[in-house]
Amino acid sequence: MSAADERRLAWAYLSTVGQGASRSLSAAIGEHGVVEVAEAVRQGGAGGRLSSRLAARAHLDTAAEDLGRLARSGGRLVTPDDEEWPAWHLLGFELLTTTVDADAPPLALWVWGERRIDELTDRSVGIVGTRAASGYGEHVTAQVAGDLAVDGWTVVSGAAFGVDAAAHRAALGVGGTTLAVLACGVDRAYPAAHSALLRSVSEAGLVVSEYPPGTTPARYRFLARNRLIAALSAGTVVVEAGWRSGARNTATWARRLGKPVMAVPGPVTSASSQGCHRMIREGEARLVGSAHEVVEECGPVLGRDDGRDALFRRDLDGLSRESSLVYEAFPATGSCTPSVLAESAGVPVEQVRAALSLLELDGLVVLVDGGWRRA
């Protein structure tokens, strides 16, 4: 067995035994090495807090079977040893000074799909929201996610009903890329009704989990899943969220990790949007209503003109003060002389004549027999 294979088996074993993030386990690996820590855990010699946390599962050495089963279905284990490890996105965990295990980065990532995770998360946006999405919420989600995907952004979400599913489907519908983060093993379709959706996600992007194959969903795993959605995204958008919502938990993680948080407003009468309104009102999120505004918060492309300003530009924008005064002094119909315009606009006649020349070049006025009139 090569050293690389031995290390991968050690990562897989510790992922199975650890069942999620662990600051103490990550620290031990950093100090002693993954192979050495895995062997110590197997022999019951990890010691201290680490031993007590892992002892009950230390006998579950299914690493080889897990790696083989996932490989046969087109998946793999991505570890900090691999070039595609998304180290840049996970740096935010180093800013957290607590000793809580949930505040640790993932030990390793089990993925289903052929794409590289670092490439997919290079330009990525998390879109989350309520499972009981309204028609308005699904429409806005599809519009924002679809536009982001067309522009080359990866849409990251949790594959749940409602907003999550709408975000994944919108990205897939325009031929874009999307990444689903699960609270169970990537070999388990959860919810079961989304088995076809998850397969499509794996073909166009990736399905990701920090839990090994065979792991079943649990409430605490959904909360841990939320932190990965936030971590693997340049920013998080909440489309619809109730007063108490898992989507708001994802937004909280994004703020803790130093990522932008955005929220889409909804009708003031909608209970599904009360969480979004609360975040906006209390300064926890920036108000957004389009993919363009999301990109402005997450990572604008400098020097890029997307043509949106032209939609709202008027012919009079950019005129000097004198030219604007002269133009507004014209009657609605008919023509008039420069002296009449000077009197009406309160501008010296010499400046009126200069302004008329500029207005004529802009196609706003024309010279006629009786004087000047608006074009």
N, C-alpha and C positions, 0 to 999 in steps of 0.2 A: 504493500500500500504506500502510495506517495505521501509526502508530508502535507500536500495540499488537500488530498482526500481525507487524511487523518484530521486535519483542522476542520474541514467541512462537517465531518461526522460529529466532531466535538461541539460545533456551533448548533447543529441540529439536535443533539442530545440535550444541551443546556436550554435550548428554546422549548423543548418538550417538558423538561423538568421545571423550568422557571415559570412557564405559563404567563408570560407578559414581562413588563418592564421591572427591573430590579437594580437600584443604585448600587447595592452591596455586591451583587453578582457582576455588574459591569466594572466596578472598581477592582474586584478580585482578578478579573480577566486582564484588565489593564496592567495590573502589577505582576501577575504570575504567568499569564498566557492562557489561551483558551483550552489547549490540550491538557495542560497541567491541572487547571481548575476542574475540567470535566472528569478527570481521573480521580481527583480528590473527592468530588461529590459522589461518584460511584462507590468509593470505598468508605464513605461516611466520615471522611477526614477533613471536610471543608472548615469545620470549626465555627464557633460563635453563632451570631445571628444568621449567617448564611446557611449553616448546617441545619438549624432548626426550621428554616423556611423551606428547604429543599428535601429534607429527609423523607417526607411522606411519598415523594414521587421519584426518588433517586433510582428505584428499581426499574423504572419505565424506560428502558433503553431500546427504543424502536427507531432510532435515527436512520439506519440503513433502509428499513422497510419504508419509512416516510419519504426519504429521498427517491427511492426507486419508484414508488407508486406515483409520486408527483411527476417525475420525469417521464413516465409512460403516458401521462395525460397532457404533456406539453408545459410542465411547470418546473420550477427550480427554487433553490434557496439562495438568497442574496445576503451576503455577510459583509462586515466591515473590511474583510480581506479583498473583496472584489472591486474592480475598477468602476462598476456601475453603482456602487453604494452611494446613496444621496446625501453625502456628508454635509454638503453646504446647507441643505434645508434643515438638517438636524442640529446645526450649531446653536440654535435658540435654546436648546435644553441646557446648555452650559451656563446660560444666564440665570437659571433657576437655582437659588441658593438653599432650597429646602432639602430635607433628607427623606422626603416621602418617595416611596418606590414608584408611584404613578408619575412622578415628575422626571423620570429617566427616559432616555431615548430607547427605541426598540433594540432588542439584542440582535435580532436578525429579521429578515423579511422573506416570507414565503410568497412567491408570485406565480401566477398562472397567465401565460402569454409569452410571446417571443420578443416583445419590445424591451429595450433597456430602460430601467426605471429612472436613471439619471437624465436620459434624453427626454423622457416624457414630462419630468418635473422641472425641466429647464425653464419653461414658460407655462405655468399652471395656475389655475384659479379654482378654489373650492367653492362649490355652490350647495347650500344646505337649506333645509326648511322642514316644515311640518309634514307628517305623513298624511294628514287629512287636508291636503291642498285643495283650495277652491279653484274654480275655472280660471279666475284672474291669476292666481298664483302659478298654475301650470302654464298659462299663456306667457307670462312675464319670464318664467324660468326658461321656457323653450326659446324665446326670443334672445335673451341674454346669452344662454349657453350656446345656442346655434351660431350667433354672431362671433362669439369668442373662438369657437372651434374653426369657423371659416377663416379667421385671422391667424390661425396657427397655435392657439392656446389649448392646452390640455385641460379638460373639465374634470375636476376631482370631486367625488361625492361618495355616499355610503351605501348605494344600491337599495335603499329602503323604498317603501311606497311613497307616493306623493311627489314632493319637490325633487328628491334624489333621483327617482326613476325618470322624471321629466327631463332633468339635466343630462343624464346619460343618453337617453333616447334622442334628444335634440342634437347632441354632438355626433352621435352615430348617423343621424339622419342627413347630415350635411357632409358626411365622409370625413369627419374630424376624429380626434383621439380623445379618449376618456379613460379615467382610472378609478376603479371602485375599491374602497377600503372596507374590509369585512370585519365583523366581530366574532368570526368563527374561522374554521379552516377553509382554505380556498377550494377544497374539494366538496364543500357542502354549499348547496344553493340556499341562501336565506335572504329574503323569504323564498319558499319553494316556488311560488308563482313567477319568480324572476330567473328561473334556471336558463331560459332561452336568452334573456337579456344579458346575464352574466357571461354566457358563452360568446355573445356578440362583442361584449366589452373585452374579453380576453383575446379576441381575434383582431380588434382594432386598437387595443391598448393593453391594459393590464388589470388583473384582479389581484389585490394585495392583502396580506394579513400578517400580523406578527405571531399568530398562533399556528401550530403545526397542523397538518392534515388530520381530520377526524374530530377536531375540537368543536364542541357545540356552542351555540350562542348563550350568553348570560348577560344580565343587566350591566354588571361592572365592566364587561368586555366592550359593551357599546360605548360607555364613557371613555374607556381607553382608546377605542377606535376613533373617537372624535378628535383626540389630540393628534393622531396621525394624519387625519384629513387636514387639520390646520397646519401641521408641520410640513407636509409635502406640497403645500400651496404657497404661492407668492402672496396671496391674500384670500380672505374668506367673505363670501356674499351670503347673507341670510335673506331669503325671498319672503317667506311667511313663517312666523313663529308665534306661538301663544305666549301668554304671560310667563308660564314655566315651560321651558322647551329644551329638548336635547340640542337643538340647533343653536340656542344661546350658549350652551355649554361649549360647543365647538368655537363659537365666537370668543368666549372667554379664553380658551386655549390659544387662539390666534393672537389675542392681545398679550398674553403672558410670553409668547414666543417672539414678540416684536413684529408681528405681521399686521398689515392693514385689515381692518374690519369694516364691512359695508353692509347696509341694510336697504331693502326696497320698501318704500312706504305702500300702504294699502288703504282701502276705505276706512274712515274713522269708525265706522259701525261694525267692522269685521273683527271678530275675536281672534281670527287667524293672524292678524297683523299687529296685535297689541304688543307682542314682544319686540317686533321691529321698531314700532313707534317709541317704545320705552328706551331702546338702545340709542336711537337717534336723539331723543329728547335729553337723555342723560349724558350725551357726548361719548357713548361707547362705540358708536359706529357712524360712518359718513353716509349720507343719503345718496343713493345712486338709482338710476332708472334705465340705464342702457349699458351695453358692452363697452362703448366708448368711455363712459365715466368710470367703469370698473378698471379699464386699462390705465386711465389717468392716475388712479390710486395705487395700482399694483406695479406698474412699470411702463411709463410712457416711452414711446420711441421718439427720441429727440429729433427735431427738424422734420418731422413727418406731418404732412397736411392731408387729412382724410376728407377734405371737401365739405365738412359739416358747416363751417362758418359761412360758406357761400349760400347755404340755404336760408340764412337769416340776414344776409347783407342787403342794405337798401342802396338805391342809386345815390342818395345824398350823403352816405357815409364817406368820410374822408375829405369833405369840402372844408375850406377855411371858414372862419367866422364871417368875414366880409361876403364871401360867395354865398353862404347860407342865408345871410340877411337879404342880399339882393334877390336871390331866387324866391324867398318867401314873400318879397314885396310885390311880385307879379300878381296881377288880377287873375281870377280863375279863367276868364276868357278874354280875348282881344289882346292888343299889343300896347306898348307904351314906350316913351323915350327915356334915355338915361337920366335926364333931369327929374322926371317924375319918379323914377325908381329911387334916385338919391334922396328925394324929399320923403318918400314913404319909408325907406329903409334907415334913414338917418346916417347915410354913408356919403362922404364927399364924391362928387360926380366923377373925378378922376379915378377913384378906386372902383366906382361902379363900372366904368368902361373897361378897366382891367379885369374885373370879375366876370363881365359879360363874355370876354374873349375866352376865359377859362371854362365857363359854363357851356359855351358853344363847342369847345373841343370835347367836352364830356357828353355832348349830345343832349344837353338838358334845355337849351334855348336856341332859337333860330332868329335870324335877321330878316325882317319883312319890310314892305314899303312903308308902313306906318310906324316902324320902330322895331322893338323886340317883343317876342312872345315865347311862352313855354313851348317846348317841343311836344 
